Amino acid sequence: MPRSVRTFLPVVGDSAALGRAFDGDPHRWLPTARQEGPDTWRLTAHAGSFSRPVLVTIGSPWRAGRTHWRSLSWDPVDTDGESSAVSRLLPSLDGEIGLHLRRGGPATVVLDARYHPPGGSVGAAVDALALSRVARGTVERFLEDVAAKLAAEAVLTGGPAVQKTSVARDLPDEHRAGTVVP
């Protein structure tokens, strides 16, 4: 049974420049990404002290209101790029990554995704008890890295420089990140 994970994080920067950066080449804002194909990148997903290479596929951008969206999926792989017994014990993720551009406030990077805990009903029970926190931590870390890269890319592509980056601890409480794992 798929599990949902939704998380968001404010990103400081010029809205127009952030939108251009997000709609541009994902290689410029994906953390530690190495392009593997036209729409596929290899990056490292982190969960606490554990890290694992994943192949990420990013779709073309589209807009819904003030939010720019892209499809995103990732599959764990070994360091050589192949699936193995260990990588099959880690969940794949499918969803959307978005950049919501608010008027008069910080932009927000959003991830709304689903993953299937490996291991059937036993894996689902373990996920419900403990591993959902690992999943939440992994996507939060991923979004922190994306937000920082987007803010930097927005400055490089013509947005005004900002003194603070997208680190949530530097923002007022009402603008901090949130995560929902139902």
VMD Tcl script that builds the backbone (N, CA, C; Angstrom):
set m [mol new atoms 546]
animate dup $m
set s [atomselect $m all]
$s set {name element resname resid chain x y z} {
  {N N MET 1 A 0.845 -1.176 0.000}
  {CA C MET 1 A 0.000 0.000 0.000}
  {C C MET 1 A 0.892 1.241 0.000}
  {N N PRO 2 A 0.671 2.152 -0.938}
  {CA C PRO 2 A 1.530 3.340 -0.998}
  {C C PRO 2 A 1.312 4.256 0.207}
  {N N ARG 3 A 2.383 4.907 0.593}
  {CA C ARG 3 A 2.347 5.899 1.672}
  {C C ARG 3 A 2.613 7.262 1.055}
  {N N SER 4 A 1.952 8.259 1.588}
  {CA C SER 4 A 2.140 9.629 1.098}
  {C C SER 4 A 3.106 10.375 1.987}
  {N N VAL 5 A 3.861 11.241 1.367}
  {CA C VAL 5 A 4.718 12.155 2.108}
  {C C VAL 5 A 4.624 13.507 1.411}
  {N N ARG 6 A 4.323 14.515 2.204}
  {CA C ARG 6 A 4.221 15.879 1.693}
  {C C ARG 6 A 5.070 16.767 2.585}
  {N N THR 7 A 5.888 17.558 1.963}
  {CA C THR 7 A 6.721 18.467 2.737}
  {C C THR 7 A 6.929 19.741 1.938}
  {N N PHE 8 A 7.181 20.809 2.638}
  {CA C PHE 8 A 7.385 22.093 1.986}
  {C C PHE 8 A 8.424 22.874 2.768}
  {N N LEU 9 A 9.066 23.805 2.082}
  {CA C LEU 9 A 10.124 24.595 2.692}
  {C C LEU 9 A 10.191 25.940 1.988}
  {N N PRO 10 A 10.222 27.036 2.732}
  {CA C PRO 10 A 10.355 28.338 2.088}
  {C C PRO 10 A 11.739 28.497 1.475}
  {N N VAL 11 A 11.780 29.250 0.401}
  {CA C VAL 11 A 13.050 29.562 -0.251}
  {C C VAL 11 A 13.060 31.062 -0.523}
  {N N VAL 12 A 14.108 31.707 -0.084}
  {CA C VAL 12 A 14.210 33.156 -0.192}
  {C C VAL 12 A 14.865 33.518 -1.523}
  {N N GLY 13 A 14.271 34.484 -2.194}
  {CA C GLY 13 A 14.838 34.953 -3.447}
  {C C GLY 13 A 13.781 35.652 -4.269}
  {N N ASP 14 A 14.208 36.242 -5.352}
  {CA C ASP 14 A 13.315 36.912 -6.269}
  {C C ASP 14 A 12.409 35.878 -6.939}
  {N N SER 15 A 11.086 36.095 -6.852}
  {CA C SER 15 A 10.128 35.112 -7.369}
  {C C SER 15 A 10.325 34.816 -8.854}
  {N N ALA 16 A 10.504 35.839 -9.659}
  {CA C ALA 16 A 10.671 35.624 -11.096}
  {C C ALA 16 A 11.932 34.812 -11.379}
  {N N ALA 17 A 13.017 35.138 -10.706}
  {CA C ALA 17 A 14.275 34.403 -10.909}
  {C C ALA 17 A 14.156 32.971 -10.409}
  {N N LEU 18 A 13.480 32.770 -9.286}
  {CA C LEU 18 A 13.268 31.411 -8.780}
  {C C LEU 18 A 12.444 30.592 -9.774}
  {N N GLY 19 A 11.400 31.203 -10.324}
  {CA C GLY 19 A 10.576 30.505 -11.308}
  {C C GLY 19 A 11.374 30.113 -12.541}
  {N N ARG 20 A 12.208 31.040 -13.035}
  {CA C ARG 20 A 13.059 30.729 -14.196}
  {C C ARG 20 A 14.034 29.601 -13.870}
  {N N ALA 21 A 14.618 29.646 -12.682}
  {CA C ALA 21 A 15.575 28.603 -12.292}
  {C C ALA 21 A 14.880 27.245 -12.211}
  {N N PHE 22 A 13.700 27.196 -11.594}
  {CA C PHE 22 A 12.969 25.932 -11.441}
  {C C PHE 22 A 12.539 25.374 -12.800}
  {N N ASP 23 A 12.108 26.253 -13.701}
  {CA C ASP 23 A 11.672 25.813 -15.022}
  {C C ASP 23 A 12.841 25.451 -15.932}
  {N N GLY 24 A 14.038 25.869 -15.557}
  {CA C GLY 24 A 15.221 25.609 -16.371}
  {C C GLY 24 A 15.777 24.204 -16.155}
  {N N ASP 25 A 17.029 24.050 -16.445}
  {CA C ASP 25 A 17.720 22.761 -16.376}
  {C C ASP 25 A 17.760 22.245 -14.938}
  {N N PRO 26 A 17.118 21.095 -14.653}
  {CA C PRO 26 A 17.133 20.557 -13.285}
  {C C PRO 26 A 18.536 20.283 -12.751}
  {N N HIS 27 A 19.483 20.063 -13.651}
  {CA C HIS 27 A 20.854 19.818 -13.207}
  {C C HIS 27 A 21.386 20.988 -12.382}
  {N N ARG 28 A 20.865 22.184 -12.657}
  {CA C ARG 28 A 21.327 23.382 -11.960}
  {C C ARG 28 A 20.781 23.485 -10.542}
  {N N TRP 29 A 19.679 22.779 -10.226}
  {CA C TRP 29 A 19.111 22.883 -8.880}
  {C C TRP 29 A 18.948 21.547 -8.158}
  {N N LEU 30 A 19.261 20.453 -8.818}
  {CA C LEU 30 A 19.262 19.159 -8.123}
  {C C LEU 30 A 20.566 19.026 -7.343}
  {N N PRO 31 A 20.493 18.639 -6.066}
  {CA C PRO 31 A 21.722 18.525 -5.266}
  {C C PRO 31 A 22.587 17.364 -5.727}
  {N N THR 32 A 23.867 17.607 -5.871}
  {CA C THR 32 A 24.889 16.605 -6.224}
  {C C THR 32 A 24.499 15.764 -7.434}
  {N N ALA 33 A 23.814 16.358 -8.395}
  {CA C ALA 33 A 23.290 15.596 -9.531}
  {C C ALA 33 A 24.330 15.410 -10.629}
  {N N ARG 34 A 24.266 14.231 -11.225}
  {CA C ARG 34 A 25.055 13.922 -12.412}
  {C C ARG 34 A 24.086 13.397 -13.463}
  {N N GLN 35 A 24.056 14.013 -14.616}
  {CA C GLN 35 A 23.085 13.627 -15.627}
  {C C GLN 35 A 23.420 12.249 -16.186}
  {N N GLU 36 A 22.383 11.396 -16.262}
  {CA C GLU 36 A 22.527 10.036 -16.777}
  {C C GLU 36 A 21.825 9.865 -18.121}
  {N N GLY 37 A 20.853 10.705 -18.402}
  {CA C GLY 37 A 20.077 10.628 -19.640}
  {C C GLY 37 A 19.375 11.959 -19.834}
  {N N PRO 38 A 18.516 12.065 -20.852}
  {CA C PRO 38 A 17.872 13.349 -21.136}
  {C C PRO 38 A 17.082 13.916 -19.952}
  {N N ASP 39 A 16.371 13.092 -19.222}
  {CA C ASP 39 A 15.567 13.550 -18.089}
  {C C ASP 39 A 15.926 12.821 -16.799}
  {N N THR 40 A 17.091 12.179 -16.759}
  {CA C THR 40 A 17.463 11.335 -15.629}
  {C C THR 40 A 18.801 11.778 -15.049}
  {N N TRP 41 A 18.835 11.854 -13.724}
  {CA C TRP 41 A 20.038 12.251 -13.003}
  {C C TRP 41 A 20.295 11.270 -11.876}
  {N N ARG 42 A 21.557 11.123 -11.529}
  {CA C ARG 42 A 21.947 10.340 -10.359}
  {C C ARG 42 A 22.302 11.329 -9.267}
  {N N LEU 43 A 21.742 11.108 -8.088}
  {CA C LEU 43 A 22.107 11.910 -6.937}
  {C C LEU 43 A 22.105 11.039 -5.700}
  {N N THR 44 A 22.538 11.606 -4.607}
  {CA C THR 44 A 22.600 10.875 -3.348}
  {C C THR 44 A 21.484 11.365 -2.446}
  {N N ALA 45 A 20.644 10.423 -2.018}
  {CA C ALA 45 A 19.580 10.733 -1.057}
  {C C ALA 45 A 20.131 10.430 0.335}
  {N N HIS 46 A 19.886 11.340 1.271}
  {CA C HIS 46 A 20.407 11.212 2.628}
  {C C HIS 46 A 19.274 11.001 3.625}
  {N N ALA 47 A 19.503 10.110 4.570}
  {CA C ALA 47 A 18.581 9.912 5.695}
  {C C ALA 47 A 19.455 9.756 6.930}
  {N N GLY 48 A 19.615 10.838 7.671}
  {CA C GLY 48 A 20.524 10.802 8.817}
  {C C GLY 48 A 21.935 10.558 8.331}
  {N N SER 49 A 22.604 9.568 8.893}
  {CA C SER 49 A 23.970 9.252 8.482}
  {C C SER 49 A 23.993 8.265 7.319}
  {N N PHE 50 A 22.841 7.789 6.909}
  {CA C PHE 50 A 22.721 6.835 5.818}
  {C C PHE 50 A 22.515 7.595 4.512}
  {N N SER 51 A 23.206 7.192 3.470}
  {CA C SER 51 A 22.982 7.795 2.159}
  {C C SER 51 A 22.975 6.697 1.113}
  {N N ARG 52 A 22.257 6.976 0.041}
  {CA C ARG 52 A 22.094 5.980 -1.004}
  {C C ARG 52 A 21.958 6.674 -2.352}
  {N N PRO 53 A 22.645 6.162 -3.397}
  {CA C PRO 53 A 22.448 6.755 -4.724}
  {C C PRO 53 A 21.056 6.410 -5.251}
  {N N VAL 54 A 20.447 7.373 -5.921}
  {CA C VAL 54 A 19.152 7.169 -6.554}
  {C C VAL 54 A 19.204 7.732 -7.961}
  {N N LEU 55 A 18.445 7.118 -8.857}
  {CA C LEU 55 A 18.249 7.672 -10.182}
  {C C LEU 55 A 16.960 8.468 -10.141}
  {N N VAL 56 A 17.034 9.730 -10.502}
  {CA C VAL 56 A 15.907 10.643 -10.435}
  {C C VAL 56 A 15.488 11.017 -11.854}
  {N N THR 57 A 14.204 10.941 -12.097}
  {CA C THR 57 A 13.641 11.393 -13.360}
  {C C THR 57 A 12.781 12.614 -13.079}
  {N N ILE 58 A 13.039 13.686 -13.807}
  {CA C ILE 58 A 12.317 14.946 -13.651}
  {C C ILE 58 A 11.589 15.232 -14.956}
  {N N GLY 59 A 10.294 15.521 -14.852}
  {CA C GLY 59 A 9.499 15.838 -16.030}
  {C C GLY 59 A 9.585 17.308 -16.409}
  {N N SER 60 A 8.949 17.643 -17.499}
  {CA C SER 60 A 8.889 19.023 -17.979}
  {C C SER 60 A 8.030 19.866 -17.043}
  {N N PRO 61 A 8.330 21.155 -16.942}
  {CA C PRO 61 A 7.553 22.011 -16.040}
  {C C PRO 61 A 6.159 22.317 -16.584}
  {N N TRP 62 A 5.227 22.493 -15.671}
  {CA C TRP 62 A 3.894 22.997 -15.995}
  {C C TRP 62 A 3.459 23.889 -14.853}
  {N N ARG 63 A 2.434 24.693 -15.085}
  {CA C ARG 63 A 1.974 25.626 -14.058}
  {C C ARG 63 A 0.522 25.359 -13.718}
  {N N ALA 64 A 0.206 25.549 -12.461}
  {CA C ALA 64 A -1.169 25.531 -11.961}
  {C C ALA 64 A -1.279 26.744 -11.047}
  {N N GLY 65 A -1.884 27.799 -11.550}
  {CA C GLY 65 A -1.959 29.032 -10.776}
  {C C GLY 65 A -0.576 29.629 -10.591}
  {N N ARG 66 A -0.220 29.894 -9.343}
  {CA C ARG 66 A 1.087 30.492 -9.031}
  {C C ARG 66 A 2.139 29.428 -8.705}
  {N N THR 67 A 1.817 28.172 -8.958}
  {CA C THR 67 A 2.755 27.092 -8.641}
  {C C THR 67 A 3.304 26.469 -9.916}
  {N N HIS 68 A 4.622 26.378 -9.978}
  {CA C HIS 68 A 5.321 25.680 -11.054}
  {C C HIS 68 A 5.525 24.245 -10.571}
  {N N TRP 69 A 5.207 23.262 -11.402}
  {CA C TRP 69 A 5.308 21.850 -11.022}
  {C C TRP 69 A 6.179 21.082 -12.004}
  {N N ARG 70 A 6.745 19.983 -11.504}
  {CA C ARG 70 A 7.446 19.009 -12.338}
  {C C ARG 70 A 7.203 17.647 -11.716}
  {N N SER 71 A 7.028 16.625 -12.547}
  {CA C SER 71 A 6.952 15.266 -12.000}
  {C C SER 71 A 8.344 14.856 -11.550}
  {N N LEU 72 A 8.395 14.014 -10.550}
  {CA C LEU 72 A 9.670 13.549 -9.998}
  {C C LEU 72 A 9.490 12.101 -9.573}
  {N N SER 73 A 10.424 11.266 -9.920}
  {CA C SER 73 A 10.448 9.890 -9.402}
  {C C SER 73 A 11.896 9.529 -9.126}
  {N N TRP 74 A 12.085 8.657 -8.136}
  {CA C TRP 74 A 13.437 8.160 -7.921}
  {C C TRP 74 A 13.408 6.703 -7.538}
  {N N ASP 75 A 14.484 6.023 -7.932}
  {CA C ASP 75 A 14.671 4.602 -7.651}
  {C C ASP 75 A 16.064 4.402 -7.095}
  {N N PRO 76 A 16.172 3.729 -5.945}
  {CA C PRO 76 A 17.496 3.454 -5.379}
  {C C PRO 76 A 18.289 2.515 -6.290}
  {N N VAL 77 A 19.586 2.751 -6.373}
  {CA C VAL 77 A 20.478 1.909 -7.164}
  {C C VAL 77 A 21.774 1.702 -6.383}
  {N N ASP 78 A 22.558 0.743 -6.834}
  {CA C ASP 78 A 23.893 0.574 -6.274}
  {C C ASP 78 A 24.803 1.653 -6.835}
  {N N THR 79 A 26.010 1.710 -6.324}
  {CA C THR 79 A 26.957 2.720 -6.789}
  {C C THR 79 A 27.282 2.550 -8.266}
  {N N ASP 80 A 27.123 1.330 -8.814}
  {CA C ASP 80 A 27.369 1.117 -10.242}
  {C C ASP 80 A 26.135 1.401 -11.093}
  {N N GLY 81 A 25.029 1.807 -10.455}
  {CA C GLY 81 A 23.837 2.186 -11.197}
  {C C GLY 81 A 22.833 1.069 -11.385}
  {N N GLU 82 A 23.136 -0.108 -10.915}
  {CA C GLU 82 A 22.231 -1.236 -11.080}
  {C C GLU 82 A 21.391 -1.449 -9.828}
  {N N SER 83 A 20.233 -2.056 -10.010}
  {CA C SER 83 A 19.383 -2.427 -8.884}
  {C C SER 83 A 19.957 -3.694 -8.257}
  {N N SER 84 A 19.914 -3.797 -6.931}
  {CA C SER 84 A 20.430 -4.967 -6.244}
  {C C SER 84 A 19.481 -5.346 -5.123}
  {N N ALA 85 A 19.820 -6.397 -4.405}
  {CA C ALA 85 A 18.988 -6.814 -3.275}
  {C C ALA 85 A 18.875 -5.706 -2.241}
  {N N VAL 86 A 19.974 -4.996 -1.976}
  {CA C VAL 86 A 19.937 -3.912 -0.993}
  {C C VAL 86 A 19.073 -2.765 -1.493}
  {N N SER 87 A 19.257 -2.369 -2.751}
  {CA C SER 87 A 18.472 -1.246 -3.259}
  {C C SER 87 A 16.990 -1.600 -3.344}
  {N N ARG 88 A 16.660 -2.881 -3.541}
  {CA C ARG 88 A 15.257 -3.275 -3.576}
  {C C ARG 88 A 14.619 -3.224 -2.193}
  {N N LEU 89 A 15.430 -3.166 -1.135}
  {CA C LEU 89 A 14.895 -3.023 0.216}
  {C C LEU 89 A 14.562 -1.570 0.553}
  {N N LEU 90 A 14.907 -0.664 -0.334}
  {CA C LEU 90 A 14.623 0.754 -0.145}
  {C C LEU 90 A 13.468 1.151 -1.052}
  {N N PRO 91 A 12.652 2.097 -0.618}
  {CA C PRO 91 A 11.484 2.444 -1.434}
  {C C PRO 91 A 11.821 3.319 -2.634}
  {N N SER 92 A 11.040 3.124 -3.681}
  {CA C SER 92 A 11.026 4.047 -4.803}
  {C C SER 92 A 10.021 5.139 -4.464}
  {N N LEU 93 A 10.126 6.263 -5.137}
  {CA C LEU 93 A 9.268 7.403 -4.837}
  {C C LEU 93 A 8.752 7.988 -6.148}
  {N N ASP 94 A 7.469 8.303 -6.188}
  {CA C ASP 94 A 6.861 8.963 -7.343}
  {C C ASP 94 A 6.033 10.126 -6.845}
  {N N GLY 95 A 6.150 11.263 -7.510}
  {CA C GLY 95 A 5.352 12.405 -7.088}
  {C C GLY 95 A 5.607 13.627 -7.931}
  {N N GLU 96 A 5.394 14.766 -7.304}
  {CA C GLU 96 A 5.582 16.053 -7.948}
  {C C GLU 96 A 6.386 16.954 -7.023}
  {N N ILE 97 A 7.244 17.741 -7.646}
  {CA C ILE 97 A 7.965 18.777 -6.919}
  {C C ILE 97 A 7.477 20.103 -7.497}
  {N N GLY 98 A 7.254 21.053 -6.615}
  {CA C GLY 98 A 6.703 22.315 -7.067}
  {C C GLY 98 A 7.369 23.509 -6.418}
  {N N LEU 99 A 7.167 24.648 -7.034}
  {CA C LEU 99 A 7.637 25.920 -6.496}
  {C C LEU 99 A 6.450 26.865 -6.510}
  {N N HIS 100 A 5.949 27.178 -5.319}
  {CA C HIS 100 A 4.810 28.090 -5.193}
  {C C HIS 100 A 5.347 29.497 -4.976}
  {N N LEU 101 A 4.922 30.414 -5.833}
  {CA C LEU 101 A 5.402 31.794 -5.781}
  {C C LEU 101 A 4.310 32.662 -5.168}
  {N N ARG 102 A 4.484 33.008 -3.895}
  {CA C ARG 102 A 3.509 33.840 -3.174}
  {C C ARG 102 A 3.801 35.303 -3.404}
  {N N ARG 103 A 2.746 36.070 -3.449}
  {CA C ARG 103 A 2.918 37.523 -3.509}
  {C C ARG 103 A 3.199 38.025 -2.105}
  {N N GLY 104 A 4.239 38.826 -1.953}
  {CA C GLY 104 A 4.527 39.441 -0.671}
  {C C GLY 104 A 5.117 38.515 0.372}
  {N N GLY 105 A 5.565 37.356 -0.007}
  {CA C GLY 105 A 6.162 36.436 0.959}
  {C C GLY 105 A 7.152 35.532 0.260}
  {N N PRO 106 A 7.813 34.690 1.032}
  {CA C PRO 106 A 8.804 33.810 0.407}
  {C C PRO 106 A 8.146 32.768 -0.491}
  {N N ALA 107 A 8.860 32.355 -1.497}
  {CA C ALA 107 A 8.425 31.239 -2.326}
  {C C ALA 107 A 8.522 29.971 -1.478}
  {N N THR 108 A 7.817 28.945 -1.900}
  {CA C THR 108 A 7.842 27.678 -1.163}
  {C C THR 108 A 8.101 26.550 -2.140}
  {N N VAL 109 A 9.093 25.731 -1.845}
  {CA C VAL 109 A 9.328 24.526 -2.623}
  {C C VAL 109 A 8.549 23.404 -1.933}
  {N N VAL 110 A 7.869 22.585 -2.732}
  {CA C VAL 110 A 6.926 21.591 -2.228}
  {C C VAL 110 A 7.257 20.238 -2.849}
  {N N LEU 111 A 7.124 19.180 -2.049}
  {CA C LEU 111 A 7.215 17.825 -2.578}
  {C C LEU 111 A 5.983 17.065 -2.106}
  {N N ASP 112 A 5.245 16.526 -3.045}
  {CA C ASP 112 A 4.056 15.726 -2.765}
  {C C ASP 112 A 4.272 14.394 -3.468}
  {N N ALA 113 A 4.517 13.341 -2.704}
  {CA C ALA 113 A 4.934 12.087 -3.315}
  {C C ALA 113 A 4.335 10.888 -2.604}
  {N N ARG 114 A 4.481 9.746 -3.255}
  {CA C ARG 114 A 4.062 8.467 -2.715}
  {C C ARG 114 A 5.213 7.490 -2.838}
  {N N TYR 115 A 5.311 6.618 -1.859}
  {CA C TYR 115 A 6.307 5.556 -1.924}
  {C C TYR 115 A 5.673 4.262 -1.452}
  {N N HIS 116 A 6.212 3.158 -1.924}
  {CA C HIS 116 A 5.749 1.836 -1.524}
  {C C HIS 116 A 6.791 1.234 -0.603}
  {N N PRO 117 A 6.461 1.036 0.682}
  {CA C PRO 117 A 7.441 0.389 1.558}
  {C C PRO 117 A 7.738 -1.022 1.038}
  {N N PRO 118 A 9.008 -1.370 0.923}
  {CA C PRO 118 A 9.345 -2.718 0.458}
  {C C PRO 118 A 9.027 -3.750 1.536}
  {N N GLY 119 A 8.845 -4.976 1.121}
  {CA C GLY 119 A 8.665 -6.064 2.076}
  {C C GLY 119 A 7.220 -6.424 2.365}
  {N N GLY 120 A 6.301 -6.034 1.497}
  {CA C GLY 120 A 4.908 -6.424 1.654}
  {C C GLY 120 A 4.280 -5.893 2.940}
  {N N SER 121 A 3.432 -6.705 3.554}
  {CA C SER 121 A 2.712 -6.257 4.753}
  {C C SER 121 A 3.653 -6.083 5.942}
  {N N VAL 122 A 4.706 -6.901 6.032}
  {CA C VAL 122 A 5.683 -6.728 7.112}
  {C C VAL 122 A 6.418 -5.400 6.944}
  {N N GLY 123 A 6.830 -5.097 5.722}
  {CA C GLY 123 A 7.498 -3.823 5.454}
  {C C GLY 123 A 6.600 -2.641 5.737}
  {N N ALA 124 A 5.306 -2.770 5.396}
  {CA C ALA 124 A 4.359 -1.687 5.664}
  {C C ALA 124 A 4.208 -1.462 7.167}
  {N N ALA 125 A 4.204 -2.542 7.953}
  {CA C ALA 125 A 4.088 -2.409 9.412}
  {C C ALA 125 A 5.335 -1.745 9.992}
  {N N VAL 126 A 6.513 -2.148 9.526}
  {CA C VAL 126 A 7.757 -1.544 10.009}
  {C C VAL 126 A 7.804 -0.069 9.607}
  {N N ASP 127 A 7.348 0.230 8.391}
  {CA C ASP 127 A 7.316 1.614 7.936}
  {C C ASP 127 A 6.393 2.445 8.826}
  {N N ALA 128 A 5.234 1.910 9.134}
  {CA C ALA 128 A 4.284 2.646 9.973}
  {C C ALA 128 A 4.855 2.913 11.360}
  {N N LEU 129 A 5.647 1.990 11.880}
  {CA C LEU 129 A 6.205 2.144 13.228}
  {C C LEU 129 A 7.431 3.044 13.269}
  {N N ALA 130 A 8.300 2.941 12.273}
  {CA C ALA 130 A 9.570 3.659 12.395}
  {C C ALA 130 A 10.085 4.261 11.098}
  {N N LEU 131 A 9.968 3.550 10.006}
  {CA C LEU 131 A 10.647 3.991 8.794}
  {C C LEU 131 A 10.002 5.187 8.126}
  {N N SER 132 A 8.748 5.496 8.458}
  {CA C SER 132 A 8.141 6.693 7.873}
  {C C SER 132 A 8.898 7.942 8.316}
  {N N ARG 133 A 9.499 7.906 9.514}
  {CA C ARG 133 A 10.324 9.039 9.959}
  {C C ARG 133 A 11.579 9.161 9.104}
  {N N VAL 134 A 12.123 8.033 8.676}
  {CA C VAL 134 A 13.283 8.055 7.796}
  {C C VAL 134 A 12.884 8.647 6.444}
  {N N ALA 135 A 11.737 8.227 5.923}
  {CA C ALA 135 A 11.256 8.773 4.652}
  {C C ALA 135 A 11.053 10.276 4.752}
  {N N ARG 136 A 10.442 10.721 5.836}
  {CA C ARG 136 A 10.207 12.151 6.038}
  {C C ARG 136 A 11.535 12.898 6.107}
  {N N GLY 137 A 12.497 12.364 6.854}
  {CA C GLY 137 A 13.806 13.000 6.952}
  {C C GLY 137 A 14.523 13.060 5.617}
  {N N THR 138 A 14.373 12.021 4.817}
  {CA C THR 138 A 15.016 11.979 3.507}
  {C C THR 138 A 14.459 13.064 2.592}
  {N N VAL 139 A 13.134 13.184 2.523}
  {CA C VAL 139 A 12.567 14.198 1.625}
  {C C VAL 139 A 12.785 15.605 2.162}
  {N N GLU 140 A 12.810 15.779 3.488}
  {CA C GLU 140 A 13.111 17.100 4.046}
  {C C GLU 140 A 14.528 17.520 3.693}
  {N N ARG 141 A 15.480 16.607 3.835}
  {CA C ARG 141 A 16.875 16.913 3.487}
  {C C ARG 141 A 16.999 17.219 2.007}
  {N N PHE 142 A 16.314 16.442 1.181}
  {CA C PHE 142 A 16.320 16.672 -0.259}
  {C C PHE 142 A 15.797 18.074 -0.573}
  {N N LEU 143 A 14.672 18.459 0.031}
  {CA C LEU 143 A 14.111 19.785 -0.232}
  {C C LEU 143 A 15.003 20.903 0.286}
  {N N GLU 144 A 15.662 20.709 1.423}
  {CA C GLU 144 A 16.607 21.718 1.916}
  {C C GLU 144 A 17.702 21.952 0.883}
  {N N ASP 145 A 18.219 20.867 0.331}
  {CA C ASP 145 A 19.277 20.980 -0.665}
  {C C ASP 145 A 18.763 21.629 -1.949}
  {N N VAL 146 A 17.559 21.246 -2.392}
  {CA C VAL 146 A 16.972 21.849 -3.588}
  {C C VAL 146 A 16.749 23.341 -3.365}
  {N N ALA 147 A 16.198 23.717 -2.202}
  {CA C ALA 147 A 15.925 25.131 -1.910}
  {C C ALA 147 A 17.209 25.958 -1.946}
  {N N ALA 148 A 18.269 25.436 -1.363}
  {CA C ALA 148 A 19.549 26.156 -1.364}
  {C C ALA 148 A 20.089 26.316 -2.786}
  {N N LYS 149 A 20.006 25.256 -3.582}
  {CA C LYS 149 A 20.493 25.327 -4.965}
  {C C LYS 149 A 19.621 26.259 -5.801}
  {N N LEU 150 A 18.295 26.220 -5.597}
  {CA C LEU 150 A 17.405 27.118 -6.328}
  {C C LEU 150 A 17.701 28.574 -6.001}
  {N N ALA 151 A 17.888 28.872 -4.722}
  {CA C ALA 151 A 18.191 30.250 -4.318}
  {C C ALA 151 A 19.489 30.722 -4.966}
  {N N ALA 152 A 20.492 29.877 -4.973}
  {CA C ALA 152 A 21.771 30.237 -5.588}
  {C C ALA 152 A 21.624 30.394 -7.093}
  {N N GLU 153 A 20.889 29.505 -7.730}
  {CA C GLU 153 A 20.684 29.573 -9.180}
  {C C GLU 153 A 19.881 30.818 -9.558}
  {N N ALA 154 A 18.908 31.182 -8.730}
  {CA C ALA 154 A 18.110 32.379 -9.007}
  {C C ALA 154 A 18.992 33.620 -9.003}
  {N N VAL 155 A 19.938 33.689 -8.099}
  {CA C VAL 155 A 20.863 34.828 -8.063}
  {C C VAL 155 A 21.739 34.813 -9.313}
  {N N LEU 156 A 22.214 33.629 -9.700}
  {CA C LEU 156 A 23.076 33.524 -10.884}
  {C C LEU 156 A 22.345 33.876 -12.175}
  {N N THR 157 A 21.038 33.627 -12.220}
  {CA C THR 157 A 20.289 33.872 -13.457}
  {C C THR 157 A 19.620 35.236 -13.484}
  {N N GLY 158 A 20.064 36.142 -12.634}
  {CA C GLY 158 A 19.595 37.505 -12.755}
  {C C GLY 158 A 18.711 38.013 -11.654}
  {N N GLY 159 A 18.454 37.224 -10.634}
  {CA C GLY 159 A 17.659 37.708 -9.515}
  {C C GLY 159 A 18.532 38.509 -8.574}
  {N N PRO 160 A 17.933 39.398 -7.782}
  {CA C PRO 160 A 18.736 40.160 -6.831}
  {C C PRO 160 A 19.339 39.245 -5.766}
  {N N ALA 161 A 20.527 39.567 -5.345}
  {CA C ALA 161 A 21.175 38.790 -4.289}
  {C C ALA 161 A 20.419 38.976 -2.987}
  {N N VAL 162 A 20.360 37.914 -2.208}
  {CA C VAL 162 A 19.714 37.985 -0.905}
  {C C VAL 162 A 20.751 37.697 0.158}
  {N N GLN 163 A 20.549 38.245 1.325}
  {CA C GLN 163 A 21.511 38.036 2.397}
  {C C GLN 163 A 21.349 36.676 3.047}
  {N N LYS 164 A 20.141 36.207 3.141}
  {CA C LYS 164 A 19.892 34.909 3.759}
  {C C LYS 164 A 19.590 33.897 2.669}
  {N N THR 165 A 19.991 32.665 2.878}
  {CA C THR 165 A 19.644 31.608 1.946}
  {C C THR 165 A 18.350 30.973 2.418}
  {N N SER 166 A 18.056 29.808 1.897}
  {CA C SER 166 A 16.777 29.179 2.167}
  {C C SER 166 A 16.765 28.344 3.436}
  {N N VAL 167 A 17.700 28.534 4.306}
  {CA C VAL 167 A 17.754 27.725 5.521}
  {C C VAL 167 A 16.597 28.119 6.434}
  {N N ALA 168 A 15.776 27.150 6.792}
  {CA C ALA 168 A 14.548 27.416 7.543}
  {C C ALA 168 A 14.835 28.038 8.901}
  {N N ARG 169 A 15.943 27.742 9.516}
  {CA C ARG 169 A 16.201 28.280 10.853}
  {C C ARG 169 A 16.391 29.797 10.827}
  {N N ASP 170 A 16.648 30.368 9.639}
  {CA C ASP 170 A 16.833 31.803 9.507}
  {C C ASP 170 A 15.529 32.548 9.252}
  {N N LEU 171 A 14.410 31.818 9.131}
  {CA C LEU 171 A 13.135 32.436 8.814}
  {C C LEU 171 A 12.243 32.511 10.042}
  {N N PRO 172 A 11.287 33.439 10.057}
  {CA C PRO 172 A 10.339 33.491 11.163}
  {C C PRO 172 A 9.544 32.187 11.251}
  {N N ASP 173 A 9.032 31.866 12.431}
  {CA C ASP 173 A 8.322 30.612 12.652}
  {C C ASP 173 A 7.203 30.372 11.654}
  {N N GLU 174 A 6.468 31.407 11.273}
  {CA C GLU 174 A 5.335 31.205 10.377}
  {C C GLU 174 A 5.759 30.819 8.964}
  {N N HIS 175 A 7.057 30.909 8.651}
  {CA C HIS 175 A 7.538 30.543 7.320}
  {C C HIS 175 A 8.399 29.289 7.325}
  {N N ARG 176 A 8.429 28.570 8.413}
  {CA C ARG 176 A 9.266 27.367 8.471}
  {C C ARG 176 A 8.614 26.203 7.759}
  {N N ALA 177 A 9.414 25.169 7.518}
  {CA C ALA 177 A 8.955 24.002 6.775}
  {C C ALA 177 A 7.959 23.194 7.576}
  {N N GLY 178 A 7.219 22.412 6.853}
  {CA C GLY 178 A 6.284 21.485 7.468}
  {C C GLY 178 A 6.260 20.213 6.658}
  {N N THR 179 A 5.921 19.129 7.308}
  {CA C THR 179 A 5.853 17.839 6.640}
  {C C THR 179 A 4.629 17.105 7.147}
  {N N VAL 180 A 3.975 16.412 6.234}
  {CA C VAL 180 A 2.832 15.593 6.599}
  {C C VAL 180 A 3.078 14.206 6.053}
  {N N VAL 181 A 3.046 13.203 6.890}
  {CA C VAL 181 A 3.109 11.811 6.468}
  {C C VAL 181 A 1.889 11.130 7.059}
  {N N PRO 182 A 0.807 10.990 6.237}
  {CA C PRO 182 A -0.413 10.387 6.775}
  {C C PRO 182 A -0.233 8.923 7.105}
}
mol reanalyze $m
mol bondsrecalc $m
mol representation Tube
mol addrep $m
